[in-house]
Amino acid sequence: MEFKETNSFSLDWDQNFTAEVIQLMDAIEATLQSSSSSSPSSLVKKRQSTSLQENNPQTCRKLPDSIVSPPPSFPFSFSRCQARPRFRYPLLRFGGQILYSRTEAEVEKAAMELLKVLEIQKKEMGQVSIGFDIEWKPSFQRGILPGKAAVMQICCDNRYCYVMHIIHSGIPQSLQVLLGDSTIIKVGVAIGGDAVKVFSDYNVSVKAVEDLSYLANQKLNSDPQNWSLAALTEKLVCKELPKPKRIRLGNWELYPLSKEQLQYAATDAFASWHLYQVLKNLPDAVKDPAGKSKGRVLLVS
């Protein structure tokens, strides 16, 4: 895992736990996962160590030339998982570069870079899609509304995820263009609500959104339901999407974001993008005897 940031500054990366404690927790969790498997061929694997605990953020905003080349192809397959196995599924974590931008100028530049990448993908693949999500500071007091959308995360392949701290930067012109482009499909769970919140908080339209829950109901031979991103991750790719409450319900207006917040945000956007690739390659579910489809797709343009 590698982070790219614009300005060099000293971060208190481990506000809640030291790196040693986090590594110890990971080791204990991996040991428990391994021991709960009934055979050496268990699906549970020890999480690979990343550079998050060892390396400081690097000072860099210029992306390598490889970012504008088409992503390496890898299969997006759906294999039915065992129903809630006794052991935990391996964790799904984004393993590429997290590009974190905080100021208006940084977010503008990041959005321009992303538009360039997506334009190349359009020429190579025709249709393009991005995993999209937002985070905000929750309110736990009656009568006090939750905060504005604070973080916007976008992922367009398995190599790069953009995390934009829009509570501090606002939504500059290039990002508005990207969000309003109907040829770029934004995918996520409950993404319609995210689009409404962005418009309410910033008066910026998010067009061409597709809800993964609706798409899953169209594709899967199961009773229609309101899928969560975590449930879909288990269903489609047999992996667990980490959702620690101390991160999910934390302060997303904090400046700068912690490494754990960045990892959480990027992984959510990546999961949405990845699951969309799996779902769109599945045939539609068989209709019931009444001829009604078991699901539907919501596409707003």
KAPE-V904840 format. One record per helix or strand of 2 or more residues. SS is the DSSP state (alpha for helix, beta for strand). FROM is the first residue (numbers start at 1). TO is the last residue. If there is no record, write none. Layout:
SS:FROM:TO ; SS:FROM:TO
//
This chain:
beta:2:5 ; alpha:19:35 ; beta:58:59 ; alpha:65:68 ; beta:91:92 ; beta:97:101 ; alpha:104:125 ; beta:128:136 ; beta:149:155 ; beta:160:164 ; alpha:166:169 ; alpha:173:180 ; beta:184:188 ; alpha:191:202 ; beta:209:211 ; alpha:212:219 ; alpha:229:237 ; beta:240:241 ; alpha:245:248 ; alpha:259:280 ; beta:299:300
//
